[in-house]
Amino acid sequence: MGYIVFLALLLLITLLGCYWIIESNRQKAIEAEKKRFNQRVKKINNDFKIKLIEFSEAKLIRPKNIGSLHQITSNYFVVQAHNEENLNQLEYISDLFINTVIAEASRLQSEAEHDQLADRLQYFMAQLPRNGIEFNKTFYQETFPSLVETIKFYPSIESIDDHQQSIAPQEIEDLNRQEQLTELT
């Protein structure tokens, strides 16, 4: 009977030790995941802020507006859960804004177009929420993408028609030359 009690206690201690080790490893894994998550959030925020500074140096935005634009990423998790899906959404919206501004800046050909882009960015900033609580899921999934569209330049229909009319005679002349060449050969 003493052996059974001894073996039962030994088995109980072994099971308790195994449980403690497994639980400790699980906690370490959770902490490592949280640390990785926070580092990724920090990297996204830092990269976004660096790009904002570059836009400021390019005189697309005013230095005083960097803080209000930085709220886009820094307020993301104010009212949203800390999960992988939301982290991916944060990365998407950060990239969407940055890539849109870069694409628009790369199309600039004159000082007037530069000023127009700066004005569109000012309008974009004026439409951003003022309170951190207003940076919610609805804002990021519905409002933000449409706000980013306001940054993009869409030429008027008249300017497109003028451009097409100036190209059309040239294209006709090229087609006539090609036809003449095929007839000669």
NORTA-V333710 format. One record per residue. N is the residue number from 0. PSI is psi as a letter, one per 30 degrees, with the letter a starting at -180 (none if undefined). NEAR is the number of other C-alpha atoms within 12 Angstrom. D_LAST is the distance of its C-alpha to the last C-alpha in Angstrom with 2 decimals. Layout:
n=N psi=PSI near=NEAR d_last=D_LAST
n=N psi=PSI near=NEAR d_last=D_LAST
//
This chain:
n=0 psi=e near=7 d_last=110.69
n=1 psi=e near=8 d_last=110.28
n=2 psi=e near=10 d_last=107.31
n=3 psi=e near=11 d_last=105.54
n=4 psi=e near=11 d_last=106.10
n=5 psi=e near=12 d_last=104.91
n=6 psi=e near=13 d_last=101.76
n=7 psi=e near=14 d_last=101.07
n=8 psi=e near=14 d_last=101.43
n=9 psi=e near=14 d_last=99.23
n=10 psi=e near=15 d_last=96.57
n=11 psi=e near=15 d_last=96.84
n=12 psi=e near=14 d_last=96.49
n=13 psi=e near=14 d_last=93.48
n=14 psi=e near=14 d_last=91.78
n=15 psi=e near=14 d_last=92.57
n=16 psi=e near=14 d_last=91.17
n=17 psi=e near=14 d_last=87.95
n=18 psi=e near=14 d_last=87.59
n=19 psi=e near=14 d_last=88.16
n=20 psi=e near=14 d_last=85.52
n=21 psi=e near=14 d_last=82.94
n=22 psi=e near=14 d_last=83.69
n=23 psi=e near=14 d_last=83.50
n=24 psi=e near=14 d_last=80.06
n=25 psi=e near=14 d_last=78.88
n=26 psi=e near=14 d_last=80.08
n=27 psi=e near=14 d_last=78.35
n=28 psi=e near=14 d_last=75.08
n=29 psi=e near=14 d_last=75.46
n=30 psi=e near=14 d_last=76.21
n=31 psi=e near=14 d_last=73.21
n=32 psi=e near=17 d_last=70.96
n=33 psi=e near=17 d_last=72.43
n=34 psi=e near=15 d_last=71.92
n=35 psi=e near=17 d_last=68.28
n=36 psi=e near=21 d_last=67.77
n=37 psi=e near=19 d_last=69.44
n=38 psi=e near=15 d_last=67.48
n=39 psi=e near=22 d_last=64.19
n=40 psi=e near=29 d_last=65.38
n=41 psi=e near=21 d_last=66.43
n=42 psi=e near=20 d_last=63.07
n=43 psi=e near=29 d_last=61.19
n=44 psi=e near=30 d_last=63.57
n=45 psi=e near=20 d_last=63.30
n=46 psi=e near=21 d_last=59.49
n=47 psi=e near=32 d_last=59.42
n=48 psi=e near=28 d_last=61.89
n=49 psi=e near=20 d_last=59.98
n=50 psi=e near=26 d_last=56.81
n=51 psi=e near=35 d_last=58.90
n=52 psi=e near=24 d_last=60.18
n=53 psi=e near=21 d_last=56.64
n=54 psi=e near=31 d_last=55.73
n=55 psi=e near=22 d_last=58.85
n=56 psi=f near=15 d_last=57.92
n=57 psi=g near=21 d_last=54.50
n=58 psi=h near=24 d_last=56.54
n=59 psi=e near=33 d_last=55.13
n=60 psi=l near=32 d_last=58.64
n=61 psi=k near=22 d_last=62.03
n=62 psi=e near=19 d_last=64.20
n=63 psi=f near=17 d_last=66.92
n=64 psi=f near=26 d_last=64.60
n=65 psi=e near=28 d_last=63.92
n=66 psi=e near=24 d_last=67.08
n=67 psi=e near=27 d_last=66.25
n=68 psi=e near=36 d_last=62.76
n=69 psi=f near=29 d_last=64.23
n=70 psi=f near=29 d_last=66.37
n=71 psi=e near=45 d_last=63.32
n=72 psi=e near=39 d_last=63.66
n=73 psi=f near=29 d_last=67.31
n=74 psi=g near=28 d_last=68.63
n=75 psi=e near=39 d_last=66.55
n=76 psi=g near=29 d_last=69.41
n=77 psi=e near=19 d_last=72.12
n=78 psi=g near=19 d_last=72.21
n=79 psi=l near=24 d_last=69.97
n=80 psi=k near=15 d_last=70.83
n=81 psi=i near=21 d_last=70.04
n=82 psi=l near=19 d_last=67.77
n=83 psi=e near=19 d_last=64.44
n=84 psi=e near=15 d_last=62.63
n=85 psi=e near=25 d_last=63.79
n=86 psi=e near=27 d_last=62.93
n=87 psi=e near=18 d_last=59.35
n=88 psi=e near=28 d_last=59.29
n=89 psi=e near=38 d_last=60.62
n=90 psi=e near=29 d_last=57.89
n=91 psi=e near=24 d_last=55.26
n=92 psi=e near=31 d_last=56.56
n=93 psi=e near=36 d_last=56.87
n=94 psi=e near=24 d_last=53.28
n=95 psi=e near=27 d_last=52.12
n=96 psi=e near=36 d_last=53.77
n=97 psi=e near=32 d_last=52.75
n=98 psi=e near=23 d_last=49.09
n=99 psi=e near=27 d_last=48.87
n=100 psi=e near=34 d_last=50.37
n=101 psi=e near=22 d_last=48.17
n=102 psi=e near=17 d_last=45.00
n=103 psi=e near=29 d_last=46.11
n=104 psi=e near=30 d_last=47.14
n=105 psi=f near=19 d_last=43.81
n=106 psi=f near=18 d_last=42.08
n=107 psi=k near=21 d_last=44.39
n=108 psi=f near=13 d_last=42.77
n=109 psi=l near=12 d_last=45.68
n=110 psi=e near=14 d_last=49.44
n=111 psi=e near=11 d_last=49.57
n=112 psi=e near=21 d_last=47.67
n=113 psi=e near=24 d_last=50.06
n=114 psi=e near=20 d_last=52.99
n=115 psi=e near=26 d_last=51.59
n=116 psi=e near=34 d_last=51.31
n=117 psi=e near=30 d_last=54.85
n=118 psi=e near=22 d_last=56.03
n=119 psi=e near=28 d_last=54.43
n=120 psi=e near=38 d_last=56.18
n=121 psi=e near=26 d_last=59.43
n=122 psi=e near=21 d_last=59.06
n=123 psi=e near=29 d_last=58.43
n=124 psi=e near=29 d_last=61.59
n=125 psi=f near=16 d_last=63.61
n=126 psi=f near=23 d_last=62.83
n=127 psi=k near=30 d_last=64.10
n=128 psi=l near=24 d_last=67.54
n=129 psi=f near=16 d_last=70.51
n=130 psi=k near=15 d_last=72.70
n=131 psi=e near=21 d_last=71.99
n=132 psi=f near=19 d_last=73.08
n=133 psi=f near=23 d_last=70.29
n=134 psi=i near=28 d_last=67.68
n=135 psi=a near=26 d_last=67.90
n=136 psi=e near=23 d_last=65.64
n=137 psi=e near=17 d_last=64.63
n=138 psi=e near=27 d_last=63.63
n=139 psi=e near=32 d_last=61.45
n=140 psi=f near=20 d_last=59.80
n=141 psi=e near=15 d_last=59.37
n=142 psi=e near=21 d_last=59.96
n=143 psi=e near=32 d_last=58.49
n=144 psi=e near=24 d_last=54.89
n=145 psi=e near=20 d_last=54.84
n=146 psi=e near=28 d_last=56.34
n=147 psi=e near=33 d_last=53.62
n=148 psi=f near=22 d_last=51.08
n=149 psi=f near=27 d_last=52.77
n=150 psi=e near=32 d_last=51.64
n=151 psi=k near=32 d_last=47.96
n=152 psi=k near=24 d_last=46.16
n=153 psi=j near=17 d_last=44.37
n=154 psi=l near=12 d_last=42.59
n=155 psi=l near=10 d_last=43.56
n=156 psi=e near=10 d_last=41.34
n=157 psi=e near=11 d_last=41.11
n=158 psi=e near=12 d_last=39.70
n=159 psi=e near=13 d_last=37.11
n=160 psi=e near=13 d_last=36.09
n=161 psi=e near=13 d_last=35.95
n=162 psi=e near=15 d_last=33.76
n=163 psi=e near=14 d_last=31.35
n=164 psi=e near=14 d_last=31.25
n=165 psi=f near=13 d_last=30.46
n=166 psi=e near=14 d_last=27.54
n=167 psi=e near=14 d_last=26.18
n=168 psi=e near=13 d_last=24.79
n=169 psi=e near=14 d_last=23.07
n=170 psi=e near=14 d_last=21.43
n=171 psi=e near=14 d_last=20.33
n=172 psi=e near=13 d_last=18.78
n=173 psi=e near=14 d_last=16.90
n=174 psi=e near=14 d_last=15.64
n=175 psi=e near=14 d_last=14.52
n=176 psi=e near=14 d_last=12.57
n=177 psi=e near=14 d_last=10.86
n=178 psi=e near=13 d_last=10.13
n=179 psi=e near=12 d_last=8.82
n=180 psi=e near=11 d_last=6.40
n=181 psi=e near=10 d_last=5.28
n=182 psi=e near=9 d_last=5.52
n=183 psi=f near=8 d_last=3.78
n=184 psi=none near=7 d_last=0.00
//
